[in-house]
Amino acid sequence: MARTLAQLPAGQSARITALYLDGAKRARLQELGFLPGSEVTALRESPFGDPVAYAVLDTVIALRRSDAARIEIES
């Protein structure tokens, strides 16, 4: 079973292998650097655990866990 970005613990990094998002959301994340082969780091969770802040390239973005669960990663 493949790991997803939603499973990445805060403080750890991984490489993106696939995005399973459609439409404008996929295009926007790709513009920000969420591309297969890019390294992403989970920075911190909000107090209630959703959303989570991720760093990719020079961008920090907060993603809902439901969206992060559609991004496949490898360590």
mmCIF file of the N, C-alpha and C atoms, coordinates in Angstrom:
data_MODEL
# 
_entry.id   MODEL 
# 
loop_
_atom_site.group_PDB 
_atom_site.id 
_atom_site.type_symbol 
_atom_site.label_atom_id 
_atom_site.label_alt_id 
_atom_site.label_comp_id 
_atom_site.label_asym_id 
_atom_site.label_entity_id 
_atom_site.label_seq_id 
_atom_site.pdbx_PDB_ins_code 
_atom_site.Cartn_x 
_atom_site.Cartn_y 
_atom_site.Cartn_z 
_atom_site.occupancy 
_atom_site.B_iso_or_equiv 
_atom_site.pdbx_formal_charge 
_atom_site.auth_seq_id 
_atom_site.auth_comp_id 
_atom_site.auth_asym_id 
_atom_site.auth_atom_id 
_atom_site.pdbx_PDB_model_num 
ATOM 1   N N  . MET A 1 1  ? 0.834  -1.178 0.000   1.00 0.00 ? 1  MET A N  1 
ATOM 2   C CA . MET A 1 1  ? 0.000  0.000  0.000   1.00 0.00 ? 1  MET A CA 1 
ATOM 3   C C  . MET A 1 1  ? 0.886  1.250  0.000   1.00 0.00 ? 1  MET A C  1 
ATOM 4   N N  . ALA A 1 2  ? 0.583  2.183  -0.856  1.00 0.00 ? 2  ALA A N  1 
ATOM 5   C CA . ALA A 1 2  ? 1.359  3.403  -0.970  1.00 0.00 ? 2  ALA A CA 1 
ATOM 6   C C  . ALA A 1 2  ? 1.062  4.355  0.182   1.00 0.00 ? 2  ALA A C  1 
ATOM 7   N N  . ARG A 1 3  ? 2.084  5.114  0.591   1.00 0.00 ? 3  ARG A N  1 
ATOM 8   C CA . ARG A 1 3  ? 1.902  6.128  1.628   1.00 0.00 ? 3  ARG A CA 1 
ATOM 9   C C  . ARG A 1 3  ? 1.398  7.402  0.986   1.00 0.00 ? 3  ARG A C  1 
ATOM 10  N N  . THR A 1 4  ? 0.653  8.165  1.764   1.00 0.00 ? 4  THR A N  1 
ATOM 11  C CA . THR A 1 4  ? 0.160  9.438  1.277   1.00 0.00 ? 4  THR A CA 1 
ATOM 12  C C  . THR A 1 4  ? 0.741  10.571 2.110   1.00 0.00 ? 4  THR A C  1 
ATOM 13  N N  . LEU A 1 5  ? 0.635  11.768 1.594   1.00 0.00 ? 5  LEU A N  1 
ATOM 14  C CA . LEU A 1 5  ? 1.139  12.940 2.291   1.00 0.00 ? 5  LEU A CA 1 
ATOM 15  C C  . LEU A 1 5  ? 0.445  13.132 3.638   1.00 0.00 ? 5  LEU A C  1 
ATOM 16  N N  . ALA A 1 6  ? -0.803 12.722 3.740   1.00 0.00 ? 6  ALA A N  1 
ATOM 17  C CA . ALA A 1 6  ? -1.543 12.846 5.000   1.00 0.00 ? 6  ALA A CA 1 
ATOM 18  C C  . ALA A 1 6  ? -0.926 11.976 6.107   1.00 0.00 ? 6  ALA A C  1 
ATOM 19  N N  . GLN A 1 7  ? -0.163 10.965 5.746   1.00 0.00 ? 7  GLN A N  1 
ATOM 20  C CA . GLN A 1 7  ? 0.449  10.065 6.726   1.00 0.00 ? 7  GLN A CA 1 
ATOM 21  C C  . GLN A 1 7  ? 1.847  10.505 7.146   1.00 0.00 ? 7  GLN A C  1 
ATOM 22  N N  . LEU A 1 8  ? 2.373  11.556 6.528   1.00 0.00 ? 8  LEU A N  1 
ATOM 23  C CA . LEU A 1 8  ? 3.729  12.018 6.829   1.00 0.00 ? 8  LEU A CA 1 
ATOM 24  C C  . LEU A 1 8  ? 3.736  12.783 8.155   1.00 0.00 ? 8  LEU A C  1 
ATOM 25  N N  . PRO A 1 9  ? 4.524  12.315 9.134   1.00 0.00 ? 9  PRO A N  1 
ATOM 26  C CA . PRO A 1 9  ? 4.572  12.994 10.430  1.00 0.00 ? 9  PRO A CA 1 
ATOM 27  C C  . PRO A 1 9  ? 5.262  14.357 10.329  1.00 0.00 ? 9  PRO A C  1 
ATOM 28  N N  . ALA A 1 10 ? 4.889  15.271 11.192  1.00 0.00 ? 10 ALA A N  1 
ATOM 29  C CA . ALA A 1 10 ? 5.498  16.599 11.225  1.00 0.00 ? 10 ALA A CA 1 
ATOM 30  C C  . ALA A 1 10 ? 7.006  16.473 11.436  1.00 0.00 ? 10 ALA A C  1 
ATOM 31  N N  . GLY A 1 11 ? 7.761  17.254 10.683  1.00 0.00 ? 11 GLY A N  1 
ATOM 32  C CA . GLY A 1 11 ? 9.219  17.238 10.789  1.00 0.00 ? 11 GLY A CA 1 
ATOM 33  C C  . GLY A 1 11 ? 9.907  16.289 9.828   1.00 0.00 ? 11 GLY A C  1 
ATOM 34  N N  . GLN A 1 12 ? 9.157  15.467 9.119   1.00 0.00 ? 12 GLN A N  1 
ATOM 35  C CA . GLN A 1 12 ? 9.761  14.519 8.182   1.00 0.00 ? 12 GLN A CA 1 
ATOM 36  C C  . GLN A 1 12 ? 9.537  14.954 6.743   1.00 0.00 ? 12 GLN A C  1 
ATOM 37  N N  . SER A 1 13 ? 10.412 14.459 5.862   1.00 0.00 ? 13 SER A N  1 
ATOM 38  C CA . SER A 1 13 ? 10.338 14.788 4.446   1.00 0.00 ? 13 SER A CA 1 
ATOM 39  C C  . SER A 1 13 ? 10.135 13.528 3.621   1.00 0.00 ? 13 SER A C  1 
ATOM 40  N N  . ALA A 1 14 ? 9.605  13.722 2.424   1.00 0.00 ? 14 ALA A N  1 
ATOM 41  C CA . ALA A 1 14 ? 9.392  12.613 1.491   1.00 0.00 ? 14 ALA A CA 1 
ATOM 42  C C  . ALA A 1 14 ? 9.358  13.183 0.074   1.00 0.00 ? 14 ALA A C  1 
ATOM 43  N N  . ARG A 1 15 ? 9.393  12.297 -0.905  1.00 0.00 ? 15 ARG A N  1 
ATOM 44  C CA . ARG A 1 15 ? 9.341  12.691 -2.309  1.00 0.00 ? 15 ARG A CA 1 
ATOM 45  C C  . ARG A 1 15 ? 7.958  12.363 -2.866  1.00 0.00 ? 15 ARG A C  1 
ATOM 46  N N  . ILE A 1 16 ? 7.376  13.284 -3.602  1.00 0.00 ? 16 ILE A N  1 
ATOM 47  C CA . ILE A 1 16 ? 6.069  13.076 -4.213  1.00 0.00 ? 16 ILE A CA 1 
ATOM 48  C C  . ILE A 1 16 ? 6.215  12.128 -5.400  1.00 0.00 ? 16 ILE A C  1 
ATOM 49  N N  . THR A 1 17 ? 5.341  11.129 -5.477  1.00 0.00 ? 17 THR A N  1 
ATOM 50  C CA . THR A 1 17 ? 5.376  10.194 -6.607  1.00 0.00 ? 17 THR A CA 1 
ATOM 51  C C  . THR A 1 17 ? 4.179  10.350 -7.530  1.00 0.00 ? 17 THR A C  1 
ATOM 52  N N  . ALA A 1 18 ? 3.031  10.797 -7.007  1.00 0.00 ? 18 ALA A N  1 
ATOM 53  C CA . ALA A 1 18 ? 1.842  10.955 -7.853  1.00 0.00 ? 18 ALA A CA 1 
ATOM 54  C C  . ALA A 1 18 ? 0.826  11.861 -7.171  1.00 0.00 ? 18 ALA A C  1 
ATOM 55  N N  . LEU A 1 19 ? 0.037  12.564 -8.005  1.00 0.00 ? 19 LEU A N  1 
ATOM 56  C CA . LEU A 1 19 ? -1.072 13.383 -7.523  1.00 0.00 ? 19 LEU A CA 1 
ATOM 57  C C  . LEU A 1 19 ? -2.352 12.809 -8.089  1.00 0.00 ? 19 LEU A C  1 
ATOM 58  N N  . TYR A 1 20 ? -3.323 12.560 -7.235  1.00 0.00 ? 20 TYR A N  1 
ATOM 59  C CA . TYR A 1 20 ? -4.620 12.028 -7.657  1.00 0.00 ? 20 TYR A CA 1 
ATOM 60  C C  . TYR A 1 20 ? -5.715 13.062 -7.404  1.00 0.00 ? 20 TYR A C  1 
ATOM 61  N N  . LEU A 1 21 ? -5.442 14.291 -7.835  1.00 0.00 ? 21 LEU A N  1 
ATOM 62  C CA . LEU A 1 21 ? -6.390 15.399 -7.738  1.00 0.00 ? 21 LEU A CA 1 
ATOM 63  C C  . LEU A 1 21 ? -6.767 15.813 -9.151  1.00 0.00 ? 21 LEU A C  1 
ATOM 64  N N  . ASP A 1 22 ? -7.902 16.452 -9.299  1.00 0.00 ? 22 ASP A N  1 
ATOM 65  C CA . ASP A 1 22 ? -8.361 16.872 -10.615 1.00 0.00 ? 22 ASP A CA 1 
ATOM 66  C C  . ASP A 1 22 ? -8.570 18.377 -10.678 1.00 0.00 ? 22 ASP A C  1 
ATOM 67  N N  . GLY A 1 23 ? -8.631 18.871 -11.884 1.00 0.00 ? 23 GLY A N  1 
ATOM 68  C CA . GLY A 1 23 ? -9.057 20.235 -12.142 1.00 0.00 ? 23 GLY A CA 1 
ATOM 69  C C  . GLY A 1 23 ? -8.169 21.321 -11.590 1.00 0.00 ? 23 GLY A C  1 
ATOM 70  N N  . ALA A 1 24 ? -8.820 22.373 -11.131 1.00 0.00 ? 24 ALA A N  1 
ATOM 71  C CA . ALA A 1 24 ? -8.127 23.572 -10.675 1.00 0.00 ? 24 ALA A CA 1 
ATOM 72  C C  . ALA A 1 24 ? -7.248 23.312 -9.454  1.00 0.00 ? 24 ALA A C  1 
ATOM 73  N N  . LYS A 1 25 ? -7.685 22.429 -8.570  1.00 0.00 ? 25 LYS A N  1 
ATOM 74  C CA . LYS A 1 25 ? -6.895 22.132 -7.367  1.00 0.00 ? 25 LYS A CA 1 
ATOM 75  C C  . LYS A 1 25 ? -5.556 21.495 -7.758  1.00 0.00 ? 25 LYS A C  1 
ATOM 76  N N  . ARG A 1 26 ? -5.592 20.562 -8.695  1.00 0.00 ? 26 ARG A N  1 
ATOM 77  C CA . ARG A 1 26 ? -4.368 19.915 -9.169  1.00 0.00 ? 26 ARG A CA 1 
ATOM 78  C C  . ARG A 1 26 ? -3.450 20.942 -9.843  1.00 0.00 ? 26 ARG A C  1 
ATOM 79  N N  . ALA A 1 27 ? -4.017 21.768 -10.700 1.00 0.00 ? 27 ALA A N  1 
ATOM 80  C CA . ALA A 1 27 ? -3.227 22.774 -11.415 1.00 0.00 ? 27 ALA A CA 1 
ATOM 81  C C  . ALA A 1 27 ? -2.574 23.746 -10.439 1.00 0.00 ? 27 ALA A C  1 
ATOM 82  N N  . ARG A 1 28 ? -3.312 24.187 -9.433  1.00 0.00 ? 28 ARG A N  1 
ATOM 83  C CA . ARG A 1 28 ? -2.772 25.130 -8.459  1.00 0.00 ? 28 ARG A CA 1 
ATOM 84  C C  . ARG A 1 28 ? -1.637 24.513 -7.655  1.00 0.00 ? 28 ARG A C  1 
ATOM 85  N N  . LEU A 1 29 ? -1.795 23.290 -7.215  1.00 0.00 ? 29 LEU A N  1 
ATOM 86  C CA . LEU A 1 29 ? -0.729 22.634 -6.454  1.00 0.00 ? 29 LEU A CA 1 
ATOM 87  C C  . LEU A 1 29 ? 0.504  22.413 -7.322  1.00 0.00 ? 29 LEU A C  1 
ATOM 88  N N  . GLN A 1 30 ? 0.314  22.085 -8.584  1.00 0.00 ? 30 GLN A N  1 
ATOM 89  C CA . GLN A 1 30 ? 1.448  21.912 -9.483  1.00 0.00 ? 30 GLN A CA 1 
ATOM 90  C C  . GLN A 1 30 ? 2.185  23.229 -9.693  1.00 0.00 ? 30 GLN A C  1 
ATOM 91  N N  . GLU A 1 31 ? 1.461  24.339 -9.791  1.00 0.00 ? 31 GLU A N  1 
ATOM 92  C CA . GLU A 1 31 ? 2.092  25.656 -9.918  1.00 0.00 ? 31 GLU A CA 1 
ATOM 93  C C  . GLU A 1 31 ? 2.950  25.982 -8.697  1.00 0.00 ? 31 GLU A C  1 
ATOM 94  N N  . LEU A 1 32 ? 2.538  25.495 -7.537  1.00 0.00 ? 32 LEU A N  1 
ATOM 95  C CA . LEU A 1 32 ? 3.268  25.743 -6.300  1.00 0.00 ? 32 LEU A CA 1 
ATOM 96  C C  . LEU A 1 32 ? 4.435  24.789 -6.091  1.00 0.00 ? 32 LEU A C  1 
ATOM 97  N N  . GLY A 1 33 ? 4.585  23.783 -6.959  1.00 0.00 ? 33 GLY A N  1 
ATOM 98  C CA . GLY A 1 33 ? 5.720  22.873 -6.869  1.00 0.00 ? 33 GLY A CA 1 
ATOM 99  C C  . GLY A 1 33 ? 5.382  21.460 -6.443  1.00 0.00 ? 33 GLY A C  1 
ATOM 100 N N  . PHE A 1 34 ? 4.119  21.133 -6.247  1.00 0.00 ? 34 PHE A N  1 
ATOM 101 C CA . PHE A 1 34 ? 3.723  19.776 -5.892  1.00 0.00 ? 34 PHE A CA 1 
ATOM 102 C C  . PHE A 1 34 ? 3.713  18.924 -7.159  1.00 0.00 ? 34 PHE A C  1 
ATOM 103 N N  . LEU A 1 35 ? 4.898  18.486 -7.555  1.00 0.00 ? 35 LEU A N  1 
ATOM 104 C CA . LEU A 1 35 ? 5.089  17.702 -8.774  1.00 0.00 ? 35 LEU A CA 1 
ATOM 105 C C  . LEU A 1 35 ? 5.775  16.388 -8.426  1.00 0.00 ? 35 LEU A C  1 
ATOM 106 N N  . PRO A 1 36 ? 5.516  15.329 -9.191  1.00 0.00 ? 36 PRO A N  1 
ATOM 107 C CA . PRO A 1 36 ? 6.254  14.088 -8.958  1.00 0.00 ? 36 PRO A CA 1 
ATOM 108 C C  . PRO A 1 36 ? 7.759  14.347 -8.992  1.00 0.00 ? 36 PRO A C  1 
ATOM 109 N N  . GLY A 1 37 ? 8.445  13.862 -7.971  1.00 0.00 ? 37 GLY A N  1 
ATOM 110 C CA . GLY A 1 37 ? 9.883  14.057 -7.846  1.00 0.00 ? 37 GLY A CA 1 
ATOM 111 C C  . GLY A 1 37 ? 10.263 15.174 -6.894  1.00 0.00 ? 37 GLY A C  1 
ATOM 112 N N  . SER A 1 38 ? 9.323  16.051 -6.546  1.00 0.00 ? 38 SER A N  1 
ATOM 113 C CA . SER A 1 38 ? 9.606  17.148 -5.622  1.00 0.00 ? 38 SER A CA 1 
ATOM 114 C C  . SER A 1 38 ? 9.646  16.637 -4.189  1.00 0.00 ? 38 SER A C  1 
ATOM 115 N N  . GLU A 1 39 ? 10.534 17.235 -3.387  1.00 0.00 ? 39 GLU A N  1 
ATOM 116 C CA . GLU A 1 39 ? 10.606 16.878 -1.975  1.00 0.00 ? 39 GLU A CA 1 
ATOM 117 C C  . GLU A 1 39 ? 9.664  17.788 -1.191  1.00 0.00 ? 39 GLU A C  1 
ATOM 118 N N  . VAL A 1 40 ? 8.907  17.193 -0.284  1.00 0.00 ? 40 VAL A N  1 
ATOM 119 C CA . VAL A 1 40 ? 7.950  17.922 0.539   1.00 0.00 ? 40 VAL A CA 1 
ATOM 120 C C  . VAL A 1 40 ? 8.210  17.586 2.004   1.00 0.00 ? 40 VAL A C  1 
ATOM 121 N N  . THR A 1 41 ? 8.061  18.589 2.865   1.00 0.00 ? 41 THR A N  1 
ATOM 122 C CA . THR A 1 41 ? 8.273  18.414 4.296   1.00 0.00 ? 41 THR A CA 1 
ATOM 123 C C  . THR A 1 41 ? 7.006  18.809 5.048   1.00 0.00 ? 41 THR A C  1 
ATOM 124 N N  . ALA A 1 42 ? 6.567  17.965 5.957   1.00 0.00 ? 42 ALA A N  1 
ATOM 125 C CA . ALA A 1 42 ? 5.441  18.299 6.830   1.00 0.00 ? 42 ALA A CA 1 
ATOM 126 C C  . ALA A 1 42 ? 5.997  19.169 7.952   1.00 0.00 ? 42 ALA A C  1 
ATOM 127 N N  . LEU A 1 43 ? 5.499  20.394 8.055   1.00 0.00 ? 43 LEU A N  1 
ATOM 128 C CA . LEU A 1 43 ? 6.032  21.321 9.048   1.00 0.00 ? 43 LEU A CA 1 
ATOM 129 C C  . LEU A 1 43 ? 5.312  21.237 10.379  1.00 0.00 ? 43 LEU A C  1 
ATOM 130 N N  . ARG A 1 44 ? 4.004  21.421 10.355  1.00 0.00 ? 44 ARG A N  1 
ATOM 131 C CA . ARG A 1 44 ? 3.238  21.396 11.607  1.00 0.00 ? 44 ARG A CA 1 
ATOM 132 C C  . ARG A 1 44 ? 1.752  21.249 11.326  1.00 0.00 ? 44 ARG A C  1 
ATOM 133 N N  . GLU A 1 45 ? 1.041  20.779 12.353  1.00 0.00 ? 45 GLU A N  1 
ATOM 134 C CA . GLU A 1 45 ? -0.415 20.636 12.272  1.00 0.00 ? 45 GLU A CA 1 
ATOM 135 C C  . GLU A 1 45 ? -1.067 21.824 12.949  1.00 0.00 ? 45 GLU A C  1 
ATOM 136 N N  . SER A 1 46 ? -2.282 22.118 12.549  1.00 0.00 ? 46 SER A N  1 
ATOM 137 C CA . SER A 1 46 ? -3.051 23.129 13.277  1.00 0.00 ? 46 SER A CA 1 
ATOM 138 C C  . SER A 1 46 ? -3.455 22.513 14.622  1.00 0.00 ? 46 SER A C  1 
ATOM 139 N N  . PRO A 1 47 ? -3.924 23.310 15.559  1.00 0.00 ? 47 PRO A N  1 
ATOM 140 C CA . PRO A 1 47 ? -4.270 22.777 16.877  1.00 0.00 ? 47 PRO A CA 1 
ATOM 141 C C  . PRO A 1 47 ? -5.278 21.619 16.847  1.00 0.00 ? 47 PRO A C  1 
ATOM 142 N N  . PHE A 1 48 ? -6.170 21.602 15.879  1.00 0.00 ? 48 PHE A N  1 
ATOM 143 C CA . PHE A 1 48 ? -7.158 20.528 15.794  1.00 0.00 ? 48 PHE A CA 1 
ATOM 144 C C  . PHE A 1 48 ? -6.755 19.437 14.805  1.00 0.00 ? 48 PHE A C  1 
ATOM 145 N N  . GLY A 1 49 ? -5.525 19.527 14.265  1.00 0.00 ? 49 GLY A N  1 
ATOM 146 C CA . GLY A 1 49 ? -4.998 18.473 13.392  1.00 0.00 ? 49 GLY A CA 1 
ATOM 147 C C  . GLY A 1 49 ? -5.306 18.637 11.913  1.00 0.00 ? 49 GLY A C  1 
ATOM 148 N N  . ASP A 1 50 ? -6.081 19.628 11.535  1.00 0.00 ? 50 ASP A N  1 
ATOM 149 C CA . ASP A 1 50 ? -6.407 19.823 10.123  1.00 0.00 ? 50 ASP A CA 1 
ATOM 150 C C  . ASP A 1 50 ? -6.655 21.300 9.897   1.00 0.00 ? 50 ASP A C  1 
ATOM 151 N N  . PRO A 1 51 ? -5.978 21.968 9.013   1.00 0.00 ? 51 PRO A N  1 
ATOM 152 C CA . PRO A 1 51 ? -5.035 21.496 8.004   1.00 0.00 ? 51 PRO A CA 1 
ATOM 153 C C  . PRO A 1 51 ? -3.616 21.328 8.553   1.00 0.00 ? 51 PRO A C  1 
ATOM 154 N N  . VAL A 1 52 ? -2.728 20.875 7.665   1.00 0.00 ? 52 VAL A N  1 
ATOM 155 C CA . VAL A 1 52 ? -1.316 20.668 7.986   1.00 0.00 ? 52 VAL A CA 1 
ATOM 156 C C  . VAL A 1 52 ? -0.495 21.561 7.060   1.00 0.00 ? 52 VAL A C  1 
ATOM 157 N N  . ALA A 1 53 ? 0.561  22.182 7.594   1.00 0.00 ? 53 ALA A N  1 
ATOM 158 C CA . ALA A 1 53 ? 1.443  23.026 6.795   1.00 0.00 ? 53 ALA A CA 1 
ATOM 159 C C  . ALA A 1 53 ? 2.538  22.161 6.183   1.00 0.00 ? 53 ALA A C  1 
ATOM 160 N N  . TYR A 1 54 ? 2.747  22.319 4.881   1.00 0.00 ? 54 TYR A N  1 
ATOM 161 C CA . TYR A 1 54 ? 3.772  21.584 4.139   1.00 0.00 ? 54 TYR A CA 1 
ATOM 162 C C  . TYR A 1 54 ? 4.672  22.571 3.418   1.00 0.00 ? 54 TYR A C  1 
ATOM 163 N N  . ALA A 1 55 ? 5.961  22.249 3.320   1.00 0.00 ? 55 ALA A N  1 
ATOM 164 C CA . ALA A 1 55 ? 6.915  23.061 2.571   1.00 0.00 ? 55 ALA A CA 1 
ATOM 165 C C  . ALA A 1 55 ? 7.355  22.273 1.345   1.00 0.00 ? 55 ALA A C  1 
ATOM 166 N N  . VAL A 1 56 ? 7.278  22.935 0.193   1.00 0.00 ? 56 VAL A N  1 
ATOM 167 C CA . VAL A 1 56 ? 7.775  22.367 -1.052  1.00 0.00 ? 56 VAL A CA 1 
ATOM 168 C C  . VAL A 1 56 ? 8.404  23.511 -1.832  1.00 0.00 ? 56 VAL A C  1 
ATOM 169 N N  . LEU A 1 57 ? 9.622  23.292 -2.319  1.00 0.00 ? 57 LEU A N  1 
ATOM 170 C CA . LEU A 1 57 ? 10.418 24.356 -2.946  1.00 0.00 ? 57 LEU A CA 1 
ATOM 171 C C  . LEU A 1 57 ? 10.490 25.536 -1.983  1.00 0.00 ? 57 LEU A C  1 
ATOM 172 N N  . ASP A 1 58 ? 10.120 26.721 -2.388  1.00 0.00 ? 58 ASP A N  1 
ATOM 173 C CA . ASP A 1 58 ? 10.159 27.886 -1.497  1.00 0.00 ? 58 ASP A CA 1 
ATOM 174 C C  . ASP A 1 58 ? 8.769  28.281 -1.027  1.00 0.00 ? 58 ASP A C  1 
ATOM 175 N N  . THR A 1 59 ? 7.858  27.328 -1.019  1.00 0.00 ? 59 THR A N  1 
ATOM 176 C CA . THR A 1 59 ? 6.465  27.610 -0.690  1.00 0.00 ? 59 THR A CA 1 
ATOM 177 C C  . THR A 1 59 ? 6.040  26.842 0.550   1.00 0.00 ? 59 THR A C  1 
ATOM 178 N N  . VAL A 1 60 ? 5.283  27.480 1.425   1.00 0.00 ? 60 VAL A N  1 
ATOM 179 C CA . VAL A 1 60 ? 4.641  26.808 2.547   1.00 0.00 ? 60 VAL A CA 1 
ATOM 180 C C  . VAL A 1 60 ? 3.142  26.930 2.311   1.00 0.00 ? 60 VAL A C  1 
ATOM 181 N N  . ILE A 1 61 ? 2.461  25.792 2.336   1.00 0.00 ? 61 ILE A N  1 
ATOM 182 C CA . ILE A 1 61 ? 1.031  25.779 2.066   1.00 0.00 ? 61 ILE A CA 1 
ATOM 183 C C  . ILE A 1 61 ? 0.335  24.866 3.069   1.00 0.00 ? 61 ILE A C  1 
ATOM 184 N N  . ALA A 1 62 ? -0.843 25.268 3.494   1.00 0.00 ? 62 ALA A N  1 
ATOM 185 C CA . ALA A 1 62 ? -1.656 24.437 4.383   1.00 0.00 ? 62 ALA A CA 1 
ATOM 186 C C  . ALA A 1 62 ? -2.642 23.645 3.527   1.00 0.00 ? 62 ALA A C  1 
ATOM 187 N N  . LEU A 1 63 ? -2.634 22.342 3.705   1.00 0.00 ? 63 LEU A N  1 
ATOM 188 C CA . LEU A 1 63 ? -3.542 21.456 2.973   1.00 0.00 ? 63 LEU A CA 1 
ATOM 189 C C  . LEU A 1 63 ? -4.438 20.706 3.942   1.00 0.00 ? 63 LEU A C  1 
ATOM 190 N N  . ARG A 1 64 ? -5.679 20.538 3.559   1.00 0.00 ? 64 ARG A N  1 
ATOM 191 C CA . ARG A 1 64 ? -6.566 19.666 4.325   1.00 0.00 ? 64 ARG A CA 1 
ATOM 192 C C  . ARG A 1 64 ? -6.050 18.236 4.208   1.00 0.00 ? 64 ARG A C  1 
ATOM 193 N N  . ARG A 1 65 ? -6.279 17.455 5.234   1.00 0.00 ? 65 ARG A N  1 
ATOM 194 C CA . ARG A 1 65 ? -5.847 16.050 5.189   1.00 0.00 ? 65 ARG A CA 1 
ATOM 195 C C  . ARG A 1 65 ? -6.531 15.293 4.055   1.00 0.00 ? 65 ARG A C  1 
ATOM 196 N N  . SER A 1 66 ? -7.759 15.661 3.725   1.00 0.00 ? 66 SER A N  1 
ATOM 197 C CA . SER A 1 66 ? -8.463 14.980 2.635   1.00 0.00 ? 66 SER A CA 1 
ATOM 198 C C  . SER A 1 66 ? -7.761 15.207 1.294   1.00 0.00 ? 66 SER A C  1 
ATOM 199 N N  . ASP A 1 67 ? -7.182 16.393 1.095   1.00 0.00 ? 67 ASP A N  1 
ATOM 200 C CA . ASP A 1 67 ? -6.415 16.657 -0.125  1.00 0.00 ? 67 ASP A CA 1 
ATOM 201 C C  . ASP A 1 67 ? -5.046 15.993 -0.058  1.00 0.00 ? 67 ASP A C  1 
ATOM 202 N N  . ALA A 1 68 ? -4.396 16.068 1.096   1.00 0.00 ? 68 ALA A N  1 
ATOM 203 C CA . ALA A 1 68 ? -3.080 15.448 1.262   1.00 0.00 ? 68 ALA A CA 1 
ATOM 204 C C  . ALA A 1 68 ? -3.151 13.930 1.085   1.00 0.00 ? 68 ALA A C  1 
ATOM 205 N N  . ALA A 1 69 ? -4.298 13.343 1.387   1.00 0.00 ? 69 ALA A N  1 
ATOM 206 C CA . ALA A 1 69 ? -4.469 11.893 1.240   1.00 0.00 ? 69 ALA A CA 1 
ATOM 207 C C  . ALA A 1 69 ? -4.514 11.484 -0.229  1.00 0.00 ? 69 ALA A C  1 
ATOM 208 N N  . ARG A 1 70 ? -4.610 12.433 -1.135  1.00 0.00 ? 70 ARG A N  1 
ATOM 209 C CA . ARG A 1 70 ? -4.664 12.142 -2.572  1.00 0.00 ? 70 ARG A CA 1 
ATOM 210 C C  . ARG A 1 70 ? -3.327 12.413 -3.246  1.00 0.00 ? 70 ARG A C  1 
ATOM 211 N N  . ILE A 1 71 ? -2.274 12.616 -2.426  1.00 0.00 ? 71 ILE A N  1 
ATOM 212 C CA . ILE A 1 71 ? -0.915 12.821 -2.937  1.00 0.00 ? 71 ILE A CA 1 
ATOM 213 C C  . ILE A 1 71 ? -0.064 11.673 -2.418  1.00 0.00 ? 71 ILE A C  1 
ATOM 214 N N  . GLU A 1 72 ? 0.468  10.878 -3.327  1.00 0.00 ? 72 GLU A N  1 
ATOM 215 C CA . GLU A 1 72 ? 1.263  9.697  -2.980  1.00 0.00 ? 72 GLU A CA 1 
ATOM 216 C C  . GLU A 1 72 ? 2.727  10.109 -2.804  1.00 0.00 ? 72 GLU A C  1 
ATOM 217 N N  . ILE A 1 73 ? 3.381  9.523  -1.785  1.00 0.00 ? 73 ILE A N  1 
ATOM 218 C CA . ILE A 1 73 ? 4.773  9.850  -1.481  1.00 0.00 ? 73 ILE A CA 1 
ATOM 219 C C  . ILE A 1 73 ? 5.605  8.586  -1.283  1.00 0.00 ? 73 ILE A C  1 
ATOM 220 N N  . GLU A 1 74 ? 6.926  8.781  -1.310  1.00 0.00 ? 74 GLU A N  1 
ATOM 221 C CA . GLU A 1 74 ? 7.869  7.725  -0.920  1.00 0.00 ? 74 GLU A CA 1 
ATOM 222 C C  . GLU A 1 74 ? 8.940  8.379  -0.052  1.00 0.00 ? 74 GLU A C  1 
ATOM 223 N N  . SER A 1 75 ? 9.444  7.638  0.903   1.00 0.00 ? 75 SER A N  1 
ATOM 224 C CA . SER A 1 75 ? 10.456 8.199  1.832   1.00 0.00 ? 75 SER A CA 1 
ATOM 225 C C  . SER A 1 75 ? 11.794 8.345  1.168   1.00 0.00 ? 75 SER A C  1 
# 
